[in-house]
Each structure stands twice: as structure tokens, then as C-alpha cells.
Amino acid sequence: MALATNENLPPNVIKQLAKELKNLDETPPEGIKVAVNDDDFSTIFADIEGPAGTPYENGIFRMKLLLSRDFPHSPPKGYFLTKIFHPNIATNGEICVNTLKKDWNPSLGLRHVLLVVRCLLIEPFPESALNEQAGKMLLENYEEYARLARLYTGIHALKSKSKSKTGAISESTTALNVDQANTTVLSIDQKNAVSSAAVSPTPLSTSATTTKGGVISQDQPVVGGGPATGTMVGGGSVAVQKKEAGGVGVAKVQADKKKMDARKKSLKRL
């Protein structure tokens, strides 16, 4: 019975473990989640997130710590239950780290042990390898070691939920399909929007759109009172102004003026 397992541990150890496990549950270490079983403190399970920048990134690895009857005078034994390619973790999951062997100190808590195990994923020690193939490969051909470690991670580790990075996107853009990873910002040539006394520009009522690629202003005036339409470019949304009757009229006047100037020059030559 699980209860008997707890009863076999000294009362002061049970009290200390209960306090420590509660603390781990309420304020877990970064990248580590401990499963607490109030009926059995002799086996402690933990899920460890593969650290970023390592071949174990985006994977979650389950491990367990086995506490003997004379804990904390003797160190717990650590095992990975998730298959992993690592120099200091044997093919049967056994963990080799000095903290759990010669460097053990009864004052070390479970939090320290779990953090040391996670640090192993960041900095392996091939000199004291339990998995000789991984240790040798790490020293001689790191790229191949990392490839195999990533392969194991992809096949055996649980997939970690990616944390979405959200920017300050205004409420006016909720209906837009914005691809923040690839936003193309169009630069509107203000010179085309010729300000003329005869033309009354109508401002847009929509607000600015903030994306990862920058701020796309939608407050540009529409020449001639024409409607503004949204155009999807490269995953982003840009308000492109249509120049209707007024805009076309201004362009036509400019073209006629150029023709008139050309005729005057021709007449001067005669």
C-alpha cells in the first residue's frame, strides 16, 4: 500500500517532504512541474521542459526520483521515464550526476536535485557518460550528436505547448487575418495625394493597426471622397487609398498643363 510506504519513512522526513512538495507545487522551478502524491512520498514524478537552444528544446521529459528509507542521509535515485539520447542518462533511464552520488549532502532539497537534472540537459558531462555512444559522439561530432538527440526528442518526448507572443493589437484589427511573422508595410507616396483647394479630403475613421512588423497608419485622407479598401500584402493588412473622381481630375489637369507647356515651347522656337 502507498500509505505503508509513507509510514516506513521517519515522521520528521515525511513532515519535511510534505513541506517541500507543497512548495514545489505552489512555486515550481522554471521548466519543471512536480506531480505530488500525498499518499506516497517515496516516488516523486516530475516533467522537465527541454531548455531552449538545446537539442531537447520543445520536448517534455518525464522523470522520477526514488527515495530510500534512509533518505535524506542517502541520495535519491533518478530515472528518466522518457527515452532520451544523452551522455549522462543510460538507456534504462538511470541518471548519472555527482549531486546524486559523491556530492550528495543531506541538506540538499528536492528543488536543488531537480534543477541539477535540468541543467544536465543544458550542459552534459561526457567524461562520466552512462551512454557511451552519446558521450563519444558529443566529443567527436557534436552535429551528429545534436541531430540524434533532436530525433529522440521529436519521437519520444511530449510536445510542449508553444507560448504565443502577442503584441499590442488594437481592437479594430480583430477581424483581420494578420500574419505577424511576415508583414509587408507599403509606403504611400504622399505626393500623389495632391492637396487642392477644390478637393475636400475625407479622413478614414479606422484606427492605426499595430503589428510585429511596425505600425501601419490607416488615418490617411481619401482624395475626392472615394472609399478606402483593405488589401492583404505578404500576410499584413494595409489600407490602400483609391483616388476616385477628384483624384483622376487632378491628374488630368496636370497632364493637360504639361501638354500646354510643351506647345508654348514649340511656339517659341518658331
DRENDO-1510 file (C-alpha; in Angstrom, 1 decimal, always signed):
<recs>
REC; n; res; u; v; w
REC; 1; MET; +0.0; +0.0; +0.0 .
REC; 2; ALA; +1.1; +3.5; -0.7 .
REC; 3; LEU; +0.2; +4.6; +2.8 .
REC; 4; ALA; +2.5; +2.0; +4.2 .
REC; 5; THR; +5.4; +3.4; +2.1 .
REC; 6; ASN; +4.9; +6.7; +3.8 .
REC; 7; GLU; +4.7; +5.1; +7.2 .
REC; 8; ASN; +8.0; +3.4; +6.6 .
REC; 9; LEU; +9.7; +6.8; +6.3 .
REC; 10; PRO; +10.6; +8.6; +9.5 .
REC; 11; PRO; +8.0; +11.1; +10.7 .
REC; 12; ASN; +10.4; +14.1; +10.5 .
REC; 13; VAL; +11.3; +13.1; +6.9 .
REC; 14; ILE; +7.6; +12.9; +6.0 .
REC; 15; LYS; +7.0; +16.3; +7.5 .
REC; 16; GLN; +9.9; +17.8; +5.6 .
REC; 17; LEU; +8.9; +16.2; +2.3 .
REC; 18; ALA; +5.3; +17.3; +2.7 .
REC; 19; LYS; +6.5; +20.9; +3.2 .
REC; 20; GLU; +8.9; +20.7; +0.3 .
REC; 21; LEU; +6.5; +19.1; -2.1 .
REC; 22; LYS; +3.9; +21.7; -1.3 .
REC; 23; ASN; +6.4; +24.5; -2.0 .
REC; 24; LEU; +7.3; +22.8; -5.3 .
REC; 25; ASP; +3.7; +22.6; -6.3 .
REC; 26; GLU; +2.9; +26.2; -5.4 .
REC; 27; THR; +6.1; +27.8; -6.8 .
REC; 28; PRO; +7.6; +25.3; -9.3 .
REC; 29; PRO; +11.1; +25.8; -10.6 .
REC; 30; GLU; +11.4; +27.2; -14.2 .
REC; 31; GLY; +10.7; +24.4; -16.7 .
REC; 32; ILE; +9.9; +21.8; -14.0 .
REC; 33; LYS; +6.5; +20.6; -12.9 .
REC; 34; VAL; +6.3; +18.1; -10.0 .
REC; 35; ALA; +3.4; +15.7; -9.5 .
REC; 36; VAL; +2.5; +15.4; -5.9 .
REC; 37; ASN; +1.1; +12.2; -4.4 .
REC; 38; ASP; +0.2; +12.8; -0.8 .
REC; 39; ASP; +0.0; +9.0; -0.1 .
REC; 40; ASP; +3.5; +8.2; -1.4 .
REC; 41; PHE; +6.4; +10.4; -0.9 .
REC; 42; SER; +9.0; +7.7; -1.8 .
REC; 43; THR; +8.4; +8.2; -5.5 .
REC; 44; ILE; +8.3; +11.7; -6.9 .
REC; 45; PHE; +7.5; +12.4; -10.6 .
REC; 46; ALA; +8.4; +15.5; -12.5 .
REC; 47; ASP; +8.0; +16.8; -16.0 .
REC; 48; ILE; +11.1; +18.7; -17.3 .
REC; 49; GLU; +10.9; +21.0; -20.3 .
REC; 50; GLY; +13.8; +20.8; -22.7 .
REC; 51; PRO; +15.8; +24.0; -22.3 .
REC; 52; ALA; +15.8; +26.4; -25.3 .
REC; 53; GLY; +18.8; +26.3; -27.5 .
REC; 54; THR; +19.5; +22.6; -26.8 .
REC; 55; PRO; +18.6; +19.5; -28.9 .
REC; 56; TYR; +15.9; +18.9; -26.2 .
REC; 57; GLU; +14.0; +22.1; -26.9 .
REC; 58; ASN; +10.2; +21.8; -27.4 .
REC; 59; GLY; +10.1; +18.4; -25.6 .
REC; 60; ILE; +8.8; +17.5; -22.2 .
REC; 61; PHE; +10.6; +14.7; -20.4 .
REC; 62; ARG; +9.1; +12.7; -17.5 .
REC; 63; MET; +11.4; +11.5; -14.7 .
REC; 64; LYS; +11.2; +10.1; -11.3 .
REC; 65; LEU; +13.1; +10.2; -8.0 .
REC; 66; LEU; +13.1; +7.2; -5.8 .
REC; 67; LEU; +13.7; +7.9; -2.1 .
REC; 68; SER; +15.1; +5.2; +0.1 .
REC; 69; ARG; +14.2; +4.6; +3.8 .
REC; 70; ASP; +17.3; +6.3; +5.0 .
REC; 71; PHE; +16.7; +9.5; +2.9 .
REC; 72; PRO; +18.0; +12.2; +3.3 .
REC; 73; HIS; +21.2; +10.6; +4.6 .
REC; 74; SER; +21.4; +8.7; +1.2 .
REC; 75; PRO; +20.7; +10.4; -2.1 .
REC; 76; PRO; +17.6; +9.6; -4.2 .
REC; 77; LYS; +18.0; +7.6; -7.4 .
REC; 78; GLY; +16.9; +9.4; -10.5 .
REC; 79; TYR; +15.5; +7.9; -13.7 .
REC; 80; PHE; +14.2; +9.3; -16.9 .
REC; 81; LEU; +10.9; +7.6; -18.0 .
REC; 82; THR; +11.0; +9.3; -21.4 .
REC; 83; LYS; +13.5; +7.9; -23.8 .
REC; 84; ILE; +16.3; +10.4; -24.3 .
REC; 85; PHE; +19.7; +10.5; -26.1 .
REC; 86; HIS; +22.1; +12.0; -23.5 .
REC; 87; PRO; +25.6; +11.1; -22.3 .
REC; 88; ASN; +24.6; +11.1; -18.6 .
REC; 89; ILE; +21.4; +9.2; -19.0 .
REC; 90; ALA; +21.6; +5.4; -19.5 .
REC; 91; THR; +19.4; +3.6; -22.0 .
REC; 92; ASN; +17.4; +2.3; -19.0 .
REC; 93; GLY; +16.8; +5.9; -17.9 .
REC; 94; GLU; +19.2; +6.0; -15.0 .
REC; 95; ILE; +20.7; +9.4; -14.3 .
REC; 96; CYS; +24.4; +9.9; -13.6 .
REC; 97; VAL; +25.2; +13.2; -11.8 .
REC; 98; ASN; +27.5; +13.8; -8.9 .
REC; 99; THR; +24.8; +15.5; -6.9 .
REC; 100; LEU; +23.1; +12.1; -6.7 .
REC; 101; LYS; +26.3; +10.3; -5.9 .
REC; 102; LYS; +29.5; +11.5; -4.3 .
REC; 103; ASP; +28.5; +15.2; -3.9 .
REC; 104; TRP; +25.2; +14.4; -2.1 .
REC; 105; ASN; +24.5; +16.3; +1.0 .
REC; 106; PRO; +21.5; +15.7; +3.3 .
REC; 107; SER; +20.8; +19.4; +3.4 .
REC; 108; LEU; +20.1; +19.5; -0.4 .
REC; 109; GLY; +16.5; +19.6; -1.1 .
REC; 110; LEU; +14.4; +18.1; -4.0 .
REC; 111; ARG; +14.3; +21.5; -5.7 .
REC; 112; HIS; +18.1; +21.5; -6.0 .
REC; 113; VAL; +18.1; +18.0; -7.3 .
REC; 114; LEU; +15.5; +18.7; -10.0 .
REC; 115; LEU; +17.4; +21.9; -11.1 .
REC; 116; VAL; +20.6; +19.9; -11.4 .
REC; 117; VAL; +18.9; +17.3; -13.6 .
REC; 118; ARG; +17.5; +20.0; -15.9 .
REC; 119; CYS; +21.0; +21.7; -16.0 .
REC; 120; LEU; +22.3; +18.3; -17.3 .
REC; 121; LEU; +20.2; +18.9; -20.5 .
REC; 122; ILE; +22.0; +22.2; -21.0 .
REC; 123; GLU; +25.5; +21.1; -20.2 .
REC; 124; PRO; +26.1; +17.3; -20.4 .
REC; 125; PHE; +29.3; +15.7; -18.9 .
REC; 126; PRO; +30.6; +13.3; -21.5 .
REC; 127; GLU; +33.6; +12.4; -19.3 .
REC; 128; SER; +31.3; +10.5; -16.9 .
REC; 129; ALA; +28.9; +9.1; -19.5 .
REC; 130; LEU; +26.4; +6.3; -18.9 .
REC; 131; ASN; +25.5; +6.3; -22.5 .
REC; 132; GLU; +29.0; +5.8; -24.1 .
REC; 133; GLN; +27.8; +6.3; -27.7 .
REC; 134; ALA; +26.2; +9.7; -26.8 .
REC; 135; GLY; +29.3; +10.7; -24.8 .
REC; 136; LYS; +31.8; +9.8; -27.6 .
REC; 137; MET; +29.6; +11.4; -30.3 .
REC; 138; LEU; +29.3; +14.7; -28.2 .
REC; 139; LEU; +33.1; +15.0; -28.0 .
REC; 140; GLU; +33.9; +13.9; -31.6 .
REC; 141; ASN; +30.9; +15.0; -33.7 .
REC; 142; TYR; +28.6; +17.4; -32.0 .
REC; 143; GLU; +26.4; +18.0; -35.0 .
REC; 144; GLU; +25.6; +14.3; -35.3 .
REC; 145; TYR; +25.0; +14.1; -31.5 .
REC; 146; ALA; +22.6; +17.0; -31.7 .
REC; 147; ARG; +20.8; +15.5; -34.7 .
REC; 148; LEU; +20.2; +12.2; -32.9 .
REC; 149; ALA; +19.2; +14.0; -29.7 .
REC; 150; ARG; +16.6; +16.1; -31.6 .
REC; 151; LEU; +15.4; +12.9; -33.3 .
REC; 152; TYR; +14.8; +11.2; -30.0 .
REC; 153; THR; +13.1; +14.3; -28.7 .
REC; 154; GLY; +10.8; +14.5; -31.6 .
REC; 155; ILE; +9.8; +10.8; -31.4 .
REC; 156; HIS; +9.7; +10.2; -27.6 .
REC; 157; ALA; +9.2; +13.4; -25.7 .
REC; 158; LEU; +5.8; +15.0; -25.1 .
REC; 159; LYS; +5.3; +18.2; -27.1 .
REC; 160; SER; +5.5; +21.4; -25.1 .
REC; 161; LYS; +2.8; +24.0; -25.8 .
REC; 162; SER; +4.3; +26.9; -27.6 .
REC; 163; LYS; +3.9; +30.2; -25.8 .
REC; 164; SER; +2.3; +32.6; -28.2 .
REC; 165; LYS; +3.9; +36.1; -28.3 .
REC; 166; THR; +1.1; +38.6; -28.6 .
REC; 167; GLY; +1.7; +42.3; -29.4 .
REC; 168; ALA; -0.4; +45.3; -28.7 .
REC; 169; ILE; -3.0; +44.8; -31.4 .
REC; 170; SER; -5.9; +47.3; -31.4 .
REC; 171; GLU; -9.5; +46.1; -31.2 .
REC; 172; SER; -10.2; +47.4; -34.6 .
REC; 173; THR; -8.0; +44.6; -36.1 .
REC; 174; THR; -9.7; +41.6; -34.5 .
REC; 175; ALA; -11.5; +40.8; -37.8 .
REC; 176; LEU; -8.3; +41.0; -39.8 .
REC; 177; ASN; -6.2; +37.9; -40.6 .
REC; 178; VAL; -2.8; +39.3; -39.6 .
REC; 179; ASP; +0.3; +37.2; -40.1 .
REC; 180; GLN; +2.7; +38.8; -37.7 .
REC; 181; ALA; +5.6; +36.7; -38.9 .
REC; 182; ASN; +5.6; +38.2; -42.4 .
REC; 183; THR; +4.1; +41.7; -42.5 .
REC; 184; THR; +4.9; +43.9; -45.5 .
REC; 185; VAL; +4.3; +47.7; -45.0 .
REC; 186; LEU; +3.5; +49.7; -48.1 .
REC; 187; SER; +4.8; +53.2; -48.1 .
REC; 188; ILE; +2.2; +55.6; -49.6 .
REC; 189; ASP; +3.6; +58.3; -51.7 .
REC; 190; GLN; +2.1; +61.5; -50.2 .
REC; 191; LYS; +2.9; +63.4; -53.3 .
REC; 192; ASN; +0.2; +61.6; -55.2 .
REC; 193; ALA; -2.4; +62.9; -52.8 .
REC; 194; VAL; -2.2; +66.4; -54.2 .
REC; 195; SER; -3.8; +68.9; -51.9 .
REC; 196; SER; -6.0; +71.2; -53.9 .
REC; 197; ALA; -8.4; +73.9; -52.7 .
REC; 198; ALA; -11.1; +72.3; -54.9 .
REC; 199; VAL; -10.8; +68.9; -53.3 .
REC; 200; SER; -12.2; +68.1; -49.9 .
REC; 201; PRO; -10.3; +65.1; -48.4 .
REC; 202; THR; -12.4; +62.8; -46.2 .
REC; 203; PRO; -10.5; +61.2; -43.3 .
REC; 204; LEU; -10.8; +57.5; -42.5 .
REC; 205; SER; -12.4; +56.6; -39.2 .
REC; 206; THR; -10.4; +53.5; -38.6 .
REC; 207; SER; -7.6; +53.5; -36.1 .
REC; 208; ALA; -3.9; +52.6; -36.5 .
REC; 209; THR; -3.0; +48.9; -36.8 .
REC; 210; THR; -0.1; +47.7; -34.7 .
REC; 211; THR; +1.7; +44.6; -35.9 .
REC; 212; LYS; +5.0; +42.9; -35.2 .
REC; 213; GLY; +6.3; +44.5; -38.4 .
REC; 214; GLY; +5.5; +48.0; -37.2 .
REC; 215; VAL; +2.6; +50.5; -37.2 .
REC; 216; ILE; +0.6; +50.7; -40.3 .
REC; 217; SER; -1.3; +54.0; -40.3 .
REC; 218; GLN; -4.8; +53.9; -41.6 .
REC; 219; ASP; -5.6; +57.6; -40.9 .
REC; 220; GLN; -4.6; +58.8; -44.4 .
REC; 221; PRO; -7.1; +61.1; -46.2 .
REC; 222; VAL; -9.0; +59.8; -49.2 .
REC; 223; VAL; -8.7; +62.1; -52.1 .
REC; 224; GLY; -12.0; +63.1; -53.7 .
REC; 225; GLY; -14.1; +61.4; -51.0 .
REC; 226; GLY; -13.6; +57.9; -52.5 .
REC; 227; PRO; -13.9; +54.8; -50.4 .
REC; 228; ALA; -10.8; +53.1; -48.9 .
REC; 229; THR; -10.3; +49.4; -49.3 .
REC; 230; GLY; -8.0; +47.0; -47.4 .
REC; 231; THR; -5.5; +44.9; -49.4 .
REC; 232; MET; -3.7; +41.9; -48.0 .
REC; 233; VAL; +0.0; +42.0; -48.8 .
REC; 234; GLY; +2.6; +39.5; -47.6 .
REC; 235; GLY; +0.3; +38.4; -44.7 .
REC; 236; GLY; -0.3; +42.0; -43.4 .
REC; 237; SER; -3.2; +44.4; -43.9 .
REC; 238; VAL; -2.6; +47.8; -45.4 .
REC; 239; ALA; -5.2; +50.4; -46.2 .
REC; 240; VAL; -4.7; +51.4; -49.9 .
REC; 241; GLN; -6.5; +54.5; -51.0 .
REC; 242; LYS; -8.4; +54.7; -54.2 .
REC; 243; LYS; -8.4; +58.0; -55.8 .
REC; 244; GLU; -11.8; +58.4; -57.5 .
REC; 245; ALA; -13.3; +61.3; -59.4 .
REC; 246; GLY; -11.4; +64.1; -57.7 .
REC; 247; GLY; -8.0; +62.4; -57.9 .
REC; 248; VAL; -8.5; +61.5; -61.5 .
REC; 249; GLY; -9.4; +65.1; -62.3 .
REC; 250; VAL; -6.3; +66.4; -60.6 .
REC; 251; ALA; -4.1; +64.0; -62.6 .
REC; 252; LYS; -5.9; +65.1; -65.8 .
REC; 253; VAL; -5.2; +68.8; -65.1 .
REC; 254; GLN; -1.6; +68.1; -64.5 .
REC; 255; ALA; -1.3; +66.2; -67.8 .
REC; 256; ASP; -3.1; +69.0; -69.7 .
REC; 257; LYS; -0.8; +71.6; -68.1 .
REC; 258; LYS; +2.3; +69.6; -69.3 .
REC; 259; LYS; +0.9; +69.5; -72.8 .
REC; 260; MET; +0.2; +73.2; -72.8 .
REC; 261; ASP; +3.8; +74.0; -71.6 .
REC; 262; ALA; +5.2; +71.8; -74.4 .
REC; 263; ARG; +3.1; +73.7; -77.0 .
REC; 264; LYS; +4.3; +77.1; -75.7 .
REC; 265; LYS; +7.9; +75.9; -76.0 .
REC; 266; SER; +7.2; +74.8; -79.6 .
REC; 267; LEU; +5.7; +78.2; -80.5 .
REC; 268; LYS; +8.8; +80.0; -79.1 .
REC; 269; ARG; +11.0; +78.0; -81.4 .
REC; 270; LEU; +9.0; +79.2; -84.5 .
</recs>
